Amino acid sequence: MSGTRERRLNMAPAPSSTSSDITLNINGEKRTLPVDHRTTLLDALRERLDLTGTKKGCDQGQCGACTVLLDGRRTVSCLQLAVAAEGREITTVEGLAEGDRLHPVQQAFLDLDGYQCGYCTPGQICSAIAVIEEHAAGWPSAVTDDVRPEAGPPPLSAEEIRERMSGNLCRCGAYVSIVQAVAQAAEAKTEEAAA
C-alpha cells in the first residue's frame, strides 16, 4: 500500500512558483522587479519602487488615497494586483508634472488650497484627472439628469464633481476647495482645447 501511495506522490505536479519577475510601465519608465503574485500594485509602488506619493489609507479600496491611473482610468491600487498591471500604463502622482510645470489639476489644488494635511491629495488629484476625462467623454454619473449619449456631457456642476469624486475621502474636510480645484482644472482644460 505504501508503494502505491509513494507512486501517487511522485506523480503529483510540482507546485508552481508564487513569485515572478514583472515589468511595470510606471510614469513612462519600465521597471522590472520580482514580486510575490499576491503583491498589490500599491505595495509594489511604495515598498519596492520607492514611489511613496501613492498613499496607503484603508487598504480596502474604500478611501481612495491609493488612487492611480491605469491606462488613463482611475483605480485603487490597494485592490489591484501588481502582476495584473504588467503591460499597462501606470501613472502615479509623481508622473503628472512636466519638469517644473505642475499638471493643471495639481496647480488648481495648490491655488485653491484643495488639501490640508495632504495625505489624500495624491489620490484626489489622480481621481480628479480621471473625472475630467470621463466627463469630457460624456460618461454620466449618478446625478446626471439626461444620460442619453446625444445629450452630450452635462455641465460639470459642483454636484456632478462631488458625485464623481465620492470615492475619495478627505478626513480633513477640504471638500469645498477640492470641488473648486476640479472645476478650475476642468475649465482650464476646456480653454486649452479651444485655443
Secondary structure as a PSIPRED ss2 file (coil, helix, strand):
# PSIPRED VFORMAT (PSIPRED V4.0)

   1 M C   1.000  0.000  0.000
   2 S H   0.000  1.000  0.000
   3 G H   0.000  1.000  0.000
   4 T H   0.000  1.000  0.000
   5 R H   0.000  1.000  0.000
   6 E H   0.000  1.000  0.000
   7 R H   0.000  1.000  0.000
   8 R H   0.000  1.000  0.000
   9 L H   0.000  1.000  0.000
  10 N H   0.000  1.000  0.000
  11 M H   0.000  1.000  0.000
  12 A C   1.000  0.000  0.000
  13 P C   1.000  0.000  0.000
  14 A C   1.000  0.000  0.000
  15 P C   1.000  0.000  0.000
  16 S C   1.000  0.000  0.000
  17 S C   1.000  0.000  0.000
  18 T C   1.000  0.000  0.000
  19 S E   0.000  0.000  1.000
  20 S E   0.000  0.000  1.000
  21 D E   0.000  0.000  1.000
  22 I E   0.000  0.000  1.000
  23 T E   0.000  0.000  1.000
  24 L E   0.000  0.000  1.000
  25 N E   0.000  0.000  1.000
  26 I E   0.000  0.000  1.000
  27 N C   1.000  0.000  0.000
  28 G C   1.000  0.000  0.000
  29 E E   0.000  0.000  1.000
  30 K E   0.000  0.000  1.000
  31 R E   0.000  0.000  1.000
  32 T E   0.000  0.000  1.000
  33 L E   0.000  0.000  1.000
  34 P E   0.000  0.000  1.000
  35 V E   0.000  0.000  1.000
  36 D E   0.000  0.000  1.000
  37 H C   1.000  0.000  0.000
  38 R C   1.000  0.000  0.000
  39 T C   1.000  0.000  0.000
  40 T E   0.000  0.000  1.000
  41 L H   0.000  1.000  0.000
  42 L H   0.000  1.000  0.000
  43 D H   0.000  1.000  0.000
  44 A H   0.000  1.000  0.000
  45 L H   0.000  1.000  0.000
  46 R H   0.000  1.000  0.000
  47 E H   0.000  1.000  0.000
  48 R H   0.000  1.000  0.000
  49 L C   1.000  0.000  0.000
  50 D C   1.000  0.000  0.000
  51 L C   1.000  0.000  0.000
  52 T C   1.000  0.000  0.000
  53 G C   1.000  0.000  0.000
  54 T C   1.000  0.000  0.000
  55 K C   1.000  0.000  0.000
  56 K C   1.000  0.000  0.000
  57 G C   1.000  0.000  0.000
  58 C C   1.000  0.000  0.000
  59 D C   1.000  0.000  0.000
  60 Q C   1.000  0.000  0.000
  61 G C   1.000  0.000  0.000
  62 Q C   1.000  0.000  0.000
  63 C C   1.000  0.000  0.000
  64 G C   1.000  0.000  0.000
  65 A C   1.000  0.000  0.000
  66 C C   1.000  0.000  0.000
  67 T E   0.000  0.000  1.000
  68 V E   0.000  0.000  1.000
  69 L E   0.000  0.000  1.000
  70 L E   0.000  0.000  1.000
  71 D C   1.000  0.000  0.000
  72 G C   1.000  0.000  0.000
  73 R E   0.000  0.000  1.000
  74 R E   0.000  0.000  1.000
  75 T E   0.000  0.000  1.000
  76 V E   0.000  0.000  1.000
  77 S C   1.000  0.000  0.000
  78 C C   1.000  0.000  0.000
  79 L C   1.000  0.000  0.000
  80 Q C   1.000  0.000  0.000
  81 L E   0.000  0.000  1.000
  82 A H   0.000  1.000  0.000
  83 V H   0.000  1.000  0.000
  84 A H   0.000  1.000  0.000
  85 A H   0.000  1.000  0.000
  86 E C   1.000  0.000  0.000
  87 G C   1.000  0.000  0.000
  88 R C   1.000  0.000  0.000
  89 E E   0.000  0.000  1.000
  90 I E   0.000  0.000  1.000
  91 T E   0.000  0.000  1.000
  92 T C   1.000  0.000  0.000
  93 V H   0.000  1.000  0.000
  94 E H   0.000  1.000  0.000
  95 G H   0.000  1.000  0.000
  96 L C   1.000  0.000  0.000
  97 A C   1.000  0.000  0.000
  98 E E   0.000  0.000  1.000
  99 G C   1.000  0.000  0.000
 100 D C   1.000  0.000  0.000
 101 R E   0.000  0.000  1.000
 102 L C   1.000  0.000  0.000
 103 H C   1.000  0.000  0.000
 104 P H   0.000  1.000  0.000
 105 V H   0.000  1.000  0.000
 106 Q H   0.000  1.000  0.000
 107 Q H   0.000  1.000  0.000
 108 A H   0.000  1.000  0.000
 109 F H   0.000  1.000  0.000
 110 L H   0.000  1.000  0.000
 111 D H   0.000  1.000  0.000
 112 L C   1.000  0.000  0.000
 113 D C   1.000  0.000  0.000
 114 G C   1.000  0.000  0.000
 115 Y C   1.000  0.000  0.000
 116 Q C   1.000  0.000  0.000
 117 C C   1.000  0.000  0.000
 118 G C   1.000  0.000  0.000
 119 Y C   1.000  0.000  0.000
 120 C C   1.000  0.000  0.000
 121 T H   0.000  1.000  0.000
 122 P H   0.000  1.000  0.000
 123 G H   0.000  1.000  0.000
 124 Q H   0.000  1.000  0.000
 125 I H   0.000  1.000  0.000
 126 C H   0.000  1.000  0.000
 127 S H   0.000  1.000  0.000
 128 A H   0.000  1.000  0.000
 129 I H   0.000  1.000  0.000
 130 A H   0.000  1.000  0.000
 131 V H   0.000  1.000  0.000
 132 I H   0.000  1.000  0.000
 133 E H   0.000  1.000  0.000
 134 E H   0.000  1.000  0.000
 135 H H   0.000  1.000  0.000
 136 A H   0.000  1.000  0.000
 137 A C   1.000  0.000  0.000
 138 G C   1.000  0.000  0.000
 139 W C   1.000  0.000  0.000
 140 P C   1.000  0.000  0.000
 141 S C   1.000  0.000  0.000
 142 A C   1.000  0.000  0.000
 143 V C   1.000  0.000  0.000
 144 T C   1.000  0.000  0.000
 145 D C   1.000  0.000  0.000
 146 D C   1.000  0.000  0.000
 147 V C   1.000  0.000  0.000
 148 R C   1.000  0.000  0.000
 149 P H   0.000  1.000  0.000
 150 E H   0.000  1.000  0.000
 151 A H   0.000  1.000  0.000
 152 G C   1.000  0.000  0.000
 153 P C   1.000  0.000  0.000
 154 P C   1.000  0.000  0.000
 155 P C   1.000  0.000  0.000
 156 L C   1.000  0.000  0.000
 157 S C   1.000  0.000  0.000
 158 A H   0.000  1.000  0.000
 159 E H   0.000  1.000  0.000
 160 E H   0.000  1.000  0.000
 161 I H   0.000  1.000  0.000
 162 R H   0.000  1.000  0.000
 163 E H   0.000  1.000  0.000
 164 R H   0.000  1.000  0.000
 165 M C   1.000  0.000  0.000
 166 S C   1.000  0.000  0.000
 167 G C   1.000  0.000  0.000
 168 N C   1.000  0.000  0.000
 169 L C   1.000  0.000  0.000
 170 C C   1.000  0.000  0.000
 171 R C   1.000  0.000  0.000
 172 C C   1.000  0.000  0.000
 173 G C   1.000  0.000  0.000
 174 A C   1.000  0.000  0.000
 175 Y H   0.000  1.000  0.000
 176 V H   0.000  1.000  0.000
 177 S H   0.000  1.000  0.000
 178 I H   0.000  1.000  0.000
 179 V H   0.000  1.000  0.000
 180 Q H   0.000  1.000  0.000
 181 A H   0.000  1.000  0.000
 182 V H   0.000  1.000  0.000
 183 A H   0.000  1.000  0.000
 184 Q H   0.000  1.000  0.000
 185 A H   0.000  1.000  0.000
 186 A H   0.000  1.000  0.000
 187 E H   0.000  1.000  0.000
 188 A H   0.000  1.000  0.000
 189 K H   0.000  1.000  0.000
 190 T H   0.000  1.000  0.000
 191 E H   0.000  1.000  0.000
 192 E H   0.000  1.000  0.000
 193 A H   0.000  1.000  0.000
 194 A H   0.000  1.000  0.000
 195 A C   1.000  0.000  0.000
